[in-house]
Amino acid sequence: AARWPALRLEVVFGARAVDLAAEGVDLAVRIGDLDDRAGLIARPLGVQRRVVCATPAYLDARGRPKTVDDLAAHDCLVEARDGRPTPWPYVDADGVARSLPVDGRLRIGDALVLAEAARAGTGIAMVPRWVVAEDLAAGRLETVLDGVFDSPLPVNLVWPRTPYPSAKLRAAVDALVERYGTERPWDSSPLP
């Protein structure tokens, strides 16, 4: 905004995939696998890693899961999309990618609120590592099943395919790539 004072920005945060062309959106940041939409151009910005964590007090009271199956005895804080719980992707002992269906008393559609619920001691949550990095470093949260649920999610800039991208689109893409192209806060979170 400081570099281009005439550029007007409207920033919207949401978990749903927006139809960029139909909704008049110039640019989006998508976290997760992209579908095969021929009408979009994508520019990778890196990957985001997740962590499964809870407070030490919760884990002291309920036990520390040693296996994926142990999670069935815990209060899992579930990310919900369109009212449906989102499964937790993981890699089993044989290196096979799997998906754990999770459900719980709390379904929350926002990673920041999921992290807040975990900080409050209400259960075990899967959240982006960067969201809870300070809590992990300070010992307010503790990871469980390290490495099992650490599947990376790609982070991409996406925009509608056009033969002549507008100056505002080029400026926004260039600024985001300049800012996050090499130093990514979601990649450089301190490890506990």
PADO-74903 format. One line per field, with one value per residue (C-alpha): residue in three letters; z, y, x. Coordinates in pm, 1 decimal, always signed. Last residue first. Example, Ala and Ser with C-alpha at 12.3 -4.5 7.8 and 13.67 -1.06 7.14 Angstrom:
% residues 2
res <- ser_ala
up <- +714.0_+780.0
north <- -106.0_-450.0
east <- +1367.0_+1230.0
END
This chain:
% residues 192
res <- pro_leu_pro_ser_ser_asp_trp_pro_arg_glu_thr_gly_tyr_arg_glu_val_leu_ala_asp_val_ala_ala_arg_leu_lys_ala_ser_pro_tyr_pro_thr_arg_pro_trp_val_leu_asn_val_pro_leu_pro_ser_asp_phe_val_gly_asp_leu_val_thr_glu_leu_arg_gly_ala_ala_leu_asp_glu_ala_val_val_trp_arg_pro_val_met_ala_ile_gly_thr_gly_ala_arg_ala_ala_glu_ala_leu_val_leu_ala_asp_gly_ile_arg_leu_arg_gly_asp_val_pro_leu_ser_arg_ala_val_gly_asp_ala_asp_val_tyr_pro_trp_pro_thr_pro_arg_gly_asp_arg_ala_glu_val_leu_cys_asp_his_ala_ala_leu_asp_asp_val_thr_lys_pro_arg_gly_arg_ala_asp_leu_tyr_ala_pro_thr_ala_cys_val_val_arg_arg_gln_val_gly_leu_pro_arg_ala_ile_leu_gly_ala_arg_asp_asp_leu_asp_gly_ile_arg_val_ala_leu_asp_val_gly_glu_ala_ala_leu_asp_val_ala_arg_ala_gly_phe_val_val_glu_leu_arg_leu_ala_pro_trp_arg_ala_ala
up <- +1993.4_+1632.8_+1544.5_+1264.2_+944.8_+689.0_+781.1_+820.0_+465.2_+374.8_+11.6_-205.3_+79.5_+48.1_-312.6_-420.2_-248.7_-400.1_-749.2_-732.7_-614.0_-876.4_-1157.5_-1052.5_-1030.8_-1372.4_-1524.8_-1667.4_-2048.1_-2196.0_-1900.0_-1675.4_-1350.6_-1045.9_-800.0_-543.4_-399.4_-59.9_-74.1_+231.5_+388.0_+573.1_+931.9_+1081.6_+1165.1_+1215.9_+1582.7_+1729.1_+1986.0_+2004.8_+2327.5_+2391.8_+2654.3_+2646.9_+2542.9_+2209.6_+2139.8_+2223.9_+2005.7_+1711.1_+1748.0_+1429.6_+1243.5_+1290.6_+1105.5_+1322.2_+1415.7_+1753.2_+2072.0_+2346.1_+2551.6_+2720.1_+2652.6_+2429.8_+2216.2_+2182.8_+2084.2_+1821.4_+1675.9_+1677.8_+1474.8_+1238.6_+1158.6_+1088.3_+1435.0_+1523.9_+1897.7_+2042.8_+1824.6_+1492.8_+1320.1_+1004.3_+973.8_+618.5_+490.9_+298.4_+306.0_+456.7_+610.9_+962.6_+844.2_+690.0_+797.5_+671.4_+937.4_+814.0_+788.6_+978.9_+773.8_+840.3_+520.8_+630.6_+990.8_+1165.5_+1452.5_+1805.5_+1904.9_+2255.7_+2309.9_+2326.3_+1945.2_+1930.5_+2055.3_+1709.0_+1564.4_+1804.4_+2119.6_+2236.9_+2552.9_+2844.5_+2944.6_+3252.5_+3174.0_+2806.6_+2896.2_+3138.6_+2878.2_+2643.7_+2310.5_+1972.6_+1627.0_+1390.3_+1042.8_+777.1_+520.1_+186.1_-48.4_-247.6_-568.8_-851.7_-1002.9_-1318.6_-1339.9_-1618.0_-1660.7_-1315.8_-1213.2_-837.9_-624.9_-323.6_-4.6_+91.0_-168.8_-180.4_-407.7_-680.0_-898.8_-747.5_-959.5_-807.0_-1125.6_-1229.5_-888.6_-799.2_-429.8_-242.3_+106.6_+411.3_+431.1_+459.9_+251.7_+153.3_-50.6_-194.8_-391.0_-561.6_-588.3_-297.4_-468.1_-250.2_+76.0_+0.0
north <- -2667.9_-2580.0_-2215.0_-2114.2_-2057.6_-2212.7_-2021.7_-1698.1_-1732.5_-1565.7_-1649.9_-1560.2_-1409.5_-1035.0_-1022.3_-1282.7_-1085.4_-755.0_-904.7_-1062.1_-733.8_-522.7_-767.0_-765.3_-384.1_-353.5_-574.0_-915.5_-924.5_-1270.0_-1361.2_-1663.9_-1588.8_-1558.5_-1791.2_-1732.3_-2065.8_-2222.7_-2599.9_-2801.8_-3016.6_-3339.4_-3329.0_-3554.7_-3847.0_-3641.9_-3577.9_-3785.9_-3518.0_-3159.9_-2960.8_-2626.1_-2361.7_-2479.8_-2140.0_-2272.7_-2454.2_-2146.4_-1928.1_-2168.2_-2199.9_-2029.5_-2105.9_-2479.0_-2471.1_-2641.1_-2994.0_-2976.8_-3183.9_-3092.5_-2823.8_-2693.0_-2322.3_-2316.9_-2588.5_-2371.3_-2074.0_-2286.3_-2388.4_-2020.4_-1929.5_-2223.0_-2122.4_-2335.4_-2484.3_-2807.4_-2874.9_-3190.1_-3408.7_-3574.0_-3709.3_-3916.9_-4000.2_-3980.0_-4192.0_-4148.7_-4471.9_-4454.9_-4801.7_-4657.5_-4446.0_-4099.5_-3851.5_-3645.0_-3528.2_-3543.4_-3218.6_-3230.1_-3122.6_-2809.0_-2636.9_-2688.0_-2790.9_-2808.6_-3049.9_-3020.9_-3380.8_-3473.7_-3792.1_-4167.0_-4202.5_-4031.1_-4351.5_-4505.4_-4263.3_-4404.4_-4289.0_-4047.5_-3863.9_-3916.6_-3753.4_-3547.4_-3490.2_-3432.3_-3166.2_-3000.0_-3010.6_-2816.6_-2975.6_-3028.8_-3181.9_-2987.5_-2853.6_-2748.3_-2473.6_-2494.5_-2249.2_-1946.8_-2123.8_-1908.4_-2035.5_-1935.7_-2015.2_-2094.7_-2455.1_-2548.7_-2869.9_-2850.9_-2694.8_-2881.7_-2683.2_-2318.0_-2080.9_-1713.8_-1527.8_-1262.9_-1057.0_-1158.0_-1071.5_-1336.3_-1539.7_-1513.2_-1597.4_-1883.0_-1868.5_-2176.4_-2155.6_-2099.1_-1725.1_-1403.8_-1098.5_-816.8_-523.9_-320.0_+3.4_+89.2_+465.5_+463.6_+209.3_+160.1_+241.3_+0.0
east <- +1016.8_+1085.6_+1101.7_+866.9_+1062.3_+827.8_+507.2_+702.7_+832.3_+1158.1_+1241.9_+944.0_+740.2_+800.4_+923.9_+668.0_+392.3_+506.5_+543.8_+197.3_+39.8_+219.4_+134.1_-231.6_-241.3_-74.5_-342.5_-259.6_-271.3_-338.2_-560.5_-568.1_-752.0_-530.0_-361.1_-86.2_+15.3_+92.1_+144.2_+41.0_+311.2_+230.7_+354.3_+87.2_+316.3_+633.4_+566.3_+283.2_+204.7_+326.8_+316.8_+152.4_+231.3_+593.9_+732.8_+867.6_+539.9_+332.7_+556.0_+520.5_+141.2_+16.5_+342.2_+288.0_-45.4_-307.3_-414.5_-583.5_-590.2_-834.7_-1006.8_-691.7_-753.8_-444.3_-609.8_-922.5_-703.9_-529.0_-865.0_-967.0_-658.9_-715.7_-1075.8_-1383.6_-1425.3_-1598.1_-1590.5_-1744.7_-1529.5_-1482.0_-1178.2_-1147.9_-779.0_-643.5_-358.9_-35.5_+166.4_+515.8_+492.3_+452.5_+157.8_+173.3_-90.2_-381.5_-629.4_-988.2_-1190.4_-1518.0_-1819.5_-2023.5_-1909.0_-1549.0_-1493.6_-1157.4_-1192.3_-1063.7_-1000.8_-1111.2_-915.3_-980.4_-992.9_-652.0_-488.2_-540.2_-283.7_-28.0_+153.7_-114.1_-8.9_-242.2_-569.4_-474.1_-106.0_-196.6_-454.1_-208.6_+72.5_-156.1_-238.8_-74.6_-92.3_+132.7_+89.9_+337.3_+287.7_+462.3_+625.7_+508.8_+410.8_+268.8_-56.9_-245.1_-613.8_-862.9_-753.7_-877.5_-708.3_-755.1_-488.7_-357.2_-356.3_-325.0_-460.0_-364.4_-601.2_-579.0_-811.6_-1144.2_-1449.5_-1673.7_-1723.5_-1358.6_-1213.6_-1448.6_-1359.4_-1240.8_-1385.9_-1167.9_-1201.4_-1005.3_-1095.7_-859.7_-987.5_-707.4_-707.2_-377.3_-323.8_-76.2_+152.0_+463.2_+286.5_+0.0
END
